[in-house]
Amino acid sequence: MDSIDTLIIGAGTLGLACAARLARAPQSCLIVEAEQLIGSHTSSRNSEVIHAGIYYAPGSLKAQLCLEGRERLYAWCAQHRVAHRRIGTLLVAVSATERSKIDALAANAQACGVHDLEYIEQARLAELEPAVRGVAALLSPSSGIVDSHAYLQSLLAAAEKQGAQLILQTRVDQLEPGPDGWIVTGRSAGEAFQLKAQRVINAGGLFAQQLAANTQGLQGIPALHLCRGRYFGYSARAPFQHLIYPLPETNTSGLGIHATLDLGGQVRFGPDTEYLEHIDYQVDEQLREPFANAIRRYYPGLDSTRLVPGYSGIRPKLAGPGEPAADFLIQTASDHGLPGLINLFGIESPGLTASLAIAERVAREL
């Protein structure tokens, strides 16, 4: 039976970030991915936003790792020539009744360690973004956008440079603790395999709980809630220079349908939130008018006929509909009593922003 030092299951942002951090010759590092391409699910189906760290519960892993990860990500992109732009976000109050929400959000950001927000009154907002309707806003200069696909490729290149190996179309079906590590069973390109791994990182994203359920002796597996977010493109010149976010709506599982820009200058709107029983990436054209109604609250000049169904992503949430937002869960041996195994559960937004900080945390726990 083949034996390796580190097995990373999942070649999304988290798995590849962990590989880039952990791969060090002469130790062997193997990344396995069930799909035919890296980053096939949540990692390539998101807003591509580098988050500032405004929204999360102070002291939570999301808050801590977003701030740390944000700075690590900007530095990584500069070093590895990954396309990105620090363009800033405007969080817009569209009515006087929302001013209190701005105050609460600013206080929360301060408690999380975000100290660079600027309060913008209506006249200044109109100067910055003439197309946006609002009575006030918060300007977050630390927010940005990144080419997520180029970022994934840069992580893989860094890992492979240190000796890591990637094998696609390879699914791990079972993990069993052994006397000197883990016995790993699965299928690769249709062929059954078994190997030994001294340490295993379950970075399976949407499939992390499925693997955890097939891990012998593992307890404390959190429930998975699939939450789809759909996006519409806009077949017109982008009317904004910044990312435009409405204030978060009460009792929803997302940040509202916001406007983001890609590095080519095209605007897209989304995501919405919809809980699912099964993975489904469809975007129904009938959503155009509900999207348009939400967007017009802050962009009254929207031409809804130019909204084009785009793509969707699915968040691996640990909280169900109507429940308080759940934190990241980095489950280690101190949690489950199984040495050499780390499970990454519920790594939704700001997972892309926090990915390098999560990888650093994983490295410290091994």
C-alpha positions as CSV (number, residue, x, y, z in Angstrom):
1,M,0.0,0.0,0.0
2,D,1.4,3.4,-1.0
3,S,2.1,5.8,1.9
4,I,2.1,9.6,1.9
5,D,2.7,12.3,4.5
6,T,-0.2,14.6,3.8
7,L,-3.4,14.0,1.9
8,I,-5.6,17.0,1.0
9,I,-9.1,16.1,-0.2
10,G,-10.6,18.8,-2.4
11,A,-8.9,21.1,-4.9
12,G,-10.9,24.2,-4.3
13,T,-9.5,27.4,-2.8
14,L,-9.1,25.9,0.7
15,G,-7.5,22.6,-0.4
16,L,-5.1,24.4,-2.7
17,A,-4.3,27.1,-0.1
18,C,-3.5,24.3,2.4
19,A,-1.4,22.5,-0.2
20,A,0.6,25.7,-1.0
21,R,1.2,26.2,2.8
22,L,2.0,22.6,3.7
23,A,3.8,21.1,0.7
24,R,7.5,21.0,1.7
25,A,10.0,18.5,0.3
26,P,11.0,15.9,1.2
27,Q,7.6,15.2,2.7
28,S,5.0,14.0,0.2
29,C,1.7,15.9,-0.3
30,L,-1.1,14.6,-2.4
31,I,-4.2,16.6,-3.5
32,V,-7.2,14.6,-4.7
33,E,-10.2,16.1,-6.5
34,A,-13.3,14.3,-7.5
35,E,-14.1,16.6,-10.5
36,Q,-12.2,17.0,-13.7
37,L,-11.2,20.6,-12.9
38,I,-9.9,22.4,-9.8
39,G,-12.3,24.7,-8.1
40,S,-15.4,23.3,-9.8
41,H,-17.9,24.2,-7.2
42,T,-18.0,27.1,-4.6
43,S,-14.5,28.3,-5.4
44,S,-15.4,29.3,-8.9
45,R,-19.0,30.3,-8.4
46,N,-18.9,33.4,-6.2
47,S,-18.6,37.2,-6.4
48,E,-14.8,37.2,-6.5
49,V,-14.8,39.9,-3.8
50,I,-12.0,40.4,-1.4
51,H,-14.0,41.2,1.7
52,A,-12.9,43.9,4.3
53,G,-14.4,42.0,7.3
54,I,-17.3,44.2,8.2
55,Y,-20.3,41.9,8.7
56,Y,-19.1,39.1,11.0
57,A,-19.5,38.6,14.7
58,P,-16.6,40.2,16.6
59,G,-14.2,37.5,17.9
60,S,-15.6,34.9,15.5
61,L,-13.3,32.9,13.2
62,K,-15.0,34.6,10.2
63,A,-14.0,38.0,11.6
64,Q,-10.5,37.1,12.6
65,L,-9.6,35.1,9.5
66,C,-11.2,37.5,7.1
67,L,-9.0,40.4,8.3
68,E,-5.8,38.3,8.4
69,G,-6.7,36.6,5.1
70,R,-7.5,39.9,3.3
71,E,-4.0,41.2,3.9
72,R,-2.4,37.8,3.0
73,L,-4.4,37.6,-0.2
74,Y,-3.5,41.1,-1.4
75,A,0.2,40.3,-0.7
76,W,-0.1,36.9,-2.4
77,C,-1.7,38.5,-5.5
78,A,1.0,41.1,-5.8
79,Q,3.8,38.5,-5.3
80,H,2.3,35.9,-7.7
81,R,0.9,38.5,-10.3
82,V,-2.7,37.4,-9.8
83,A,-5.0,40.0,-11.3
84,H,-6.9,42.0,-8.6
85,R,-8.0,45.5,-7.8
86,R,-8.6,47.3,-4.5
87,I,-11.7,49.2,-5.7
88,G,-13.6,49.7,-2.4
89,T,-17.2,49.1,-1.5
90,L,-20.1,51.5,-0.8
91,L,-22.6,50.2,1.7
92,V,-25.7,52.2,0.9
93,A,-28.6,53.3,3.1
94,V,-31.4,54.0,0.6
95,S,-33.7,55.6,3.1
96,A,-33.5,57.6,6.3
97,T,-34.8,54.6,8.3
98,E,-31.7,52.7,7.3
99,R,-29.3,55.2,8.9
100,S,-29.4,53.3,12.1
101,K,-28.3,50.2,10.3
102,I,-25.3,52.0,9.0
103,D,-24.4,53.1,12.5
104,A,-24.8,49.5,13.7
105,L,-22.7,48.1,10.9
106,A,-19.9,50.7,11.5
107,A,-19.9,49.8,15.2
108,N,-19.7,46.1,14.3
109,A,-16.8,46.7,11.9
110,Q,-14.9,48.6,14.5
111,A,-15.4,45.8,17.0
112,C,-14.0,43.4,14.4
113,G,-10.9,45.5,13.9
114,V,-11.9,47.3,10.7
115,H,-10.9,50.9,11.3
116,D,-10.8,52.5,7.9
117,L,-14.5,52.9,7.1
118,E,-15.6,56.4,6.0
119,Y,-19.1,57.8,6.6
120,I,-20.4,59.3,3.3
121,E,-23.3,61.8,3.2
122,Q,-25.8,62.0,0.3
123,A,-24.0,64.7,-1.6
124,R,-20.6,62.9,-1.5
125,L,-22.3,59.7,-2.4
126,A,-23.8,61.4,-5.5
127,E,-20.3,62.6,-6.5
128,L,-18.7,59.2,-6.1
129,E,-21.6,57.2,-7.7
130,P,-24.1,59.4,-9.6
131,A,-26.2,56.4,-10.6
132,V,-26.7,55.2,-7.0
133,R,-29.7,56.3,-4.9
134,G,-29.0,56.6,-1.2
135,V,-29.2,59.0,1.7
136,A,-25.8,57.9,3.2
137,A,-23.2,55.2,2.8
138,L,-20.1,53.7,4.4
139,L,-17.0,53.6,2.2
140,S,-14.8,50.6,2.7
141,P,-11.5,51.2,0.9
142,S,-10.1,47.8,1.8
143,S,-12.5,45.8,-0.3
144,G,-11.5,44.5,-3.7
145,I,-12.0,42.0,-6.5
146,V,-9.8,39.2,-7.6
147,D,-9.6,36.8,-10.6
148,S,-10.5,33.6,-8.6
149,H,-9.5,31.3,-11.4
150,A,-6.0,32.8,-11.6
151,Y,-5.8,32.7,-7.8
152,L,-6.6,28.9,-7.9
153,Q,-3.9,28.4,-10.5
154,S,-1.3,30.3,-8.5
155,L,-2.0,28.2,-5.4
156,L,-1.7,25.0,-7.4
157,A,1.5,26.2,-9.1
158,A,3.0,27.1,-5.7
159,A,2.1,23.7,-4.2
160,E,3.5,21.8,-7.2
161,K,6.7,23.8,-7.0
162,Q,7.1,22.5,-3.5
163,G,6.5,18.9,-4.6
164,A,2.8,18.5,-4.2
165,Q,0.9,16.3,-6.7
166,L,-2.7,16.8,-7.9
167,I,-4.8,13.9,-9.1
168,L,-8.2,14.7,-10.6
169,Q,-11.3,12.5,-11.0
170,T,-10.3,10.9,-7.7
171,R,-12.9,10.4,-4.9
172,V,-12.2,9.4,-1.4
173,D,-15.0,7.1,-0.1
174,Q,-13.8,6.2,3.4
175,L,-11.2,7.1,6.0
176,E,-10.2,4.7,8.7
177,P,-7.7,5.5,11.5
178,G,-4.7,3.2,11.6
179,P,-1.8,2.7,13.9
180,D,0.4,5.2,12.1
181,G,-2.1,7.5,10.3
182,W,-5.1,6.9,8.1
183,I,-6.1,4.2,5.7
184,V,-7.8,5.9,2.7
185,T,-10.1,4.1,0.3
186,G,-11.6,5.5,-2.9
187,R,-11.7,5.4,-6.6
188,S,-9.5,7.2,-9.2
189,A,-10.6,7.4,-12.8
190,G,-13.0,4.5,-12.0
191,E,-10.3,2.3,-10.4
192,A,-10.4,1.4,-6.7
193,F,-7.4,2.4,-4.6
194,Q,-6.2,2.4,-1.1
195,L,-3.3,4.3,0.5
196,K,-1.9,5.3,3.9
197,A,-1.7,9.0,4.9
198,Q,0.0,10.3,8.1
199,R,-2.4,13.3,8.1
200,V,-5.6,14.1,6.2
201,I,-7.3,17.5,5.5
202,N,-10.9,17.2,4.5
203,A,-11.4,20.3,2.4
204,G,-14.3,18.8,0.5
205,G,-16.6,21.9,0.7
206,L,-20.1,20.9,-0.3
207,F,-19.1,17.3,0.2
208,A,-17.1,17.6,3.5
209,Q,-19.9,16.2,5.6
210,Q,-20.4,13.3,3.3
211,L,-16.8,12.2,3.7
212,A,-17.0,12.9,7.4
213,A,-19.9,10.5,7.7
214,N,-17.7,7.8,6.2
215,T,-14.8,8.5,8.6
216,Q,-14.6,5.7,11.1
217,G,-14.9,6.9,14.7
218,L,-15.7,10.5,13.9
219,Q,-18.3,12.2,16.0
220,G,-19.7,15.7,16.0
221,I,-20.4,16.2,12.3
222,P,-22.5,19.3,11.8
223,A,-25.5,19.4,9.5
224,L,-25.0,20.8,6.0
225,H,-27.5,23.3,4.6
226,L,-27.1,23.9,0.8
227,C,-27.9,27.6,0.1
228,R,-27.9,28.7,-3.6
229,G,-27.0,32.1,-4.7
230,R,-27.8,33.2,-8.3
231,Y,-26.3,36.0,-10.4
232,F,-27.4,38.0,-13.3
233,G,-25.1,39.8,-15.7
234,Y,-25.8,43.2,-17.2
235,S,-25.4,43.8,-20.9
236,A,-24.6,47.5,-20.6
237,R,-21.7,49.6,-19.6
238,A,-21.0,49.4,-15.9
239,P,-22.7,52.3,-14.1
240,F,-20.5,52.0,-11.0
241,Q,-16.8,52.5,-10.0
242,H,-17.2,50.7,-6.7
243,L,-18.8,47.6,-5.4
244,I,-22.3,48.6,-4.3
245,Y,-23.9,46.8,-1.4
246,P,-27.4,47.4,0.0
247,L,-27.6,47.1,3.8
248,P,-28.2,43.5,4.9
249,E,-31.8,42.6,5.1
250,T,-33.2,41.2,8.4
251,N,-33.7,37.5,8.7
252,T,-31.9,36.5,5.5
253,S,-28.9,34.3,4.9
254,G,-27.0,36.7,2.7
255,L,-25.9,40.3,2.2
256,G,-28.6,41.2,-0.3
257,I,-28.4,41.4,-4.1
258,H,-25.4,43.6,-4.6
259,A,-23.5,44.9,-7.6
260,T,-20.0,43.7,-8.2
261,L,-17.5,44.4,-11.0
262,D,-15.2,41.9,-12.6
263,L,-11.7,42.8,-13.7
264,G,-13.0,43.5,-17.2
265,G,-15.3,46.2,-16.0
266,Q,-18.5,44.2,-16.4
267,V,-21.1,44.5,-13.7
268,R,-23.1,41.6,-12.2
269,F,-25.8,41.5,-9.7
270,G,-26.3,38.9,-6.9
271,P,-26.4,36.6,-5.1
272,D,-29.8,35.9,-3.8
273,T,-30.4,33.1,-1.2
274,E,-32.4,29.9,-1.7
275,Y,-32.0,26.8,0.4
276,L,-32.0,23.5,-1.5
277,E,-32.2,19.8,-0.9
278,H,-29.8,18.9,-3.7
279,I,-27.1,20.7,-5.7
280,D,-28.6,22.6,-8.6
281,Y,-26.9,25.4,-10.5
282,Q,-29.7,26.6,-12.7
283,V,-30.6,30.3,-13.0
284,D,-34.2,30.8,-14.0
285,E,-34.9,33.7,-16.3
286,Q,-38.1,34.3,-14.4
287,L,-36.0,35.7,-11.6
288,R,-35.3,38.8,-13.7
289,E,-38.1,41.0,-12.3
290,P,-37.5,40.0,-8.6
291,F,-33.8,40.8,-9.1
292,A,-34.7,44.1,-10.9
293,N,-37.0,45.2,-8.0
294,A,-34.2,44.6,-5.5
295,I,-31.6,46.4,-7.6
296,R,-33.8,49.4,-8.3
297,R,-33.8,50.2,-4.6
298,Y,-30.2,51.5,-5.0
299,Y,-30.0,51.8,-8.8
300,P,-33.2,53.3,-10.1
301,G,-31.8,53.7,-13.6
302,L,-31.6,49.9,-14.1
303,D,-32.8,48.6,-17.5
304,S,-34.2,45.2,-16.6
305,T,-34.2,44.0,-20.2
306,R,-30.4,44.1,-20.0
307,L,-30.3,41.6,-17.1
308,V,-29.0,38.3,-18.4
309,P,-29.1,35.0,-16.4
310,G,-25.6,34.3,-15.3
311,Y,-24.3,31.6,-13.0
312,S,-25.0,30.4,-9.5
313,G,-23.0,29.0,-6.6
314,I,-23.9,27.1,-3.5
315,R,-22.8,28.0,0.0
316,P,-22.1,25.1,2.4
317,K,-23.9,26.6,5.4
318,L,-24.0,25.3,8.9
319,A,-27.2,27.3,9.7
320,G,-30.6,26.6,8.2
321,P,-33.3,29.0,7.2
322,G,-34.1,31.5,9.9
323,E,-31.2,30.4,12.1
324,P,-28.5,32.8,13.3
325,A,-25.4,32.8,11.0
326,A,-22.9,30.1,11.9
327,D,-19.2,30.5,12.1
328,F,-16.5,28.6,10.3
329,L,-15.7,25.2,11.8
330,I,-12.1,24.0,11.7
331,Q,-12.5,20.7,13.4
332,T,-9.2,19.3,14.8
333,A,-8.0,16.4,16.9
334,S,-8.8,18.4,20.1
335,D,-12.4,18.4,18.9
336,H,-12.9,14.8,17.7
337,G,-10.0,12.9,19.3
338,L,-8.6,11.5,16.0
339,P,-5.0,12.6,15.5
340,G,-3.9,13.7,12.1
341,L,-7.4,14.7,10.8
342,I,-8.7,18.2,10.2
343,N,-12.2,18.8,8.8
344,L,-13.1,22.1,7.3
345,F,-16.9,22.6,7.6
346,G,-19.1,25.6,6.7
347,I,-16.4,27.6,4.9
348,E,-18.7,29.9,3.0
349,S,-18.1,33.7,2.5
350,P,-15.6,35.1,3.3
351,G,-13.9,31.8,2.6
352,L,-12.1,33.0,-0.5
353,T,-10.8,36.1,1.3
354,A,-9.8,34.1,4.4
355,S,-8.3,31.1,2.5
356,L,-4.6,31.8,3.2
357,A,-5.3,32.5,6.9
358,I,-7.3,29.3,7.2
359,A,-4.4,27.4,5.6
360,E,-2.1,29.0,8.2
361,R,-4.5,28.0,11.0
362,V,-4.6,24.4,9.7
363,A,-0.8,24.3,9.5
364,R,-0.6,25.3,13.2
365,E,-3.0,22.6,14.2
366,L,-1.2,19.7,12.5
